[in-house]
Amino acid sequence: MLVLLSTINSVPLGIAHIAIFGAGSIAGMAAMSTLIGLPLAKTKTALSACR
């Protein structure tokens, strides 16, 4: 990210790049957390049905 920012000559474009990168990082982490959490939630539901 820092290598790319050094090639951008416009401050607003640099700030936009940082904002888009940050939003993408947050969205990616939320998606991965959801993908990891879904099997755990289904296991909890299945185990509670067995009782």
C-alpha distance (Angstrom), angle and dihedral (degrees) to the residues before:
residue distance angle dihedral
M1 . . .
L2 3.81 . .
V3 3.81 92.0 .
L4 3.79 90.6 55.9
L5 3.80 93.2 45.9
S6 3.79 90.8 57.4
T7 3.82 89.2 60.1
I8 3.82 95.2 51.1
N9 3.80 111.7 92.5
S10 3.80 97.7 -170.5
V11 3.80 121.0 78.5
P12 3.84 94.5 -151.7
L13 3.82 90.4 51.2
G14 3.79 90.2 49.6
I15 3.78 91.6 50.9
A16 3.82 90.1 46.7
H17 3.81 89.8 51.6
I18 3.80 91.7 51.7
A19 3.83 91.0 47.6
I20 3.81 93.3 49.2
F21 3.81 91.4 45.8
G22 3.79 91.0 49.6
A23 3.81 93.7 47.9
G24 3.80 90.5 48.5
S25 3.78 91.2 50.2
I26 3.78 92.0 50.4
A27 3.82 92.3 47.0
G28 3.80 91.5 48.1
M29 3.80 92.9 50.1
A30 3.81 91.1 48.0
A31 3.81 91.1 50.1
M32 3.81 93.0 48.9
S33 3.81 91.5 47.1
T34 3.80 89.3 51.8
L35 3.80 92.5 48.4
I36 3.79 91.2 49.8
G37 3.82 93.6 44.1
L38 3.81 98.1 49.3
P39 3.82 96.4 71.9
L40 3.79 90.2 46.1
A41 3.80 91.8 52.0
K42 3.81 92.0 47.3
T43 3.82 90.6 49.5
K44 3.78 91.1 51.5
T45 3.81 90.7 50.8
A46 3.80 92.7 47.0
L47 3.81 93.4 48.0
S48 3.79 93.4 48.3
A49 3.84 89.4 51.7
C50 3.82 89.4 55.8
R51 3.80 92.8 59.9
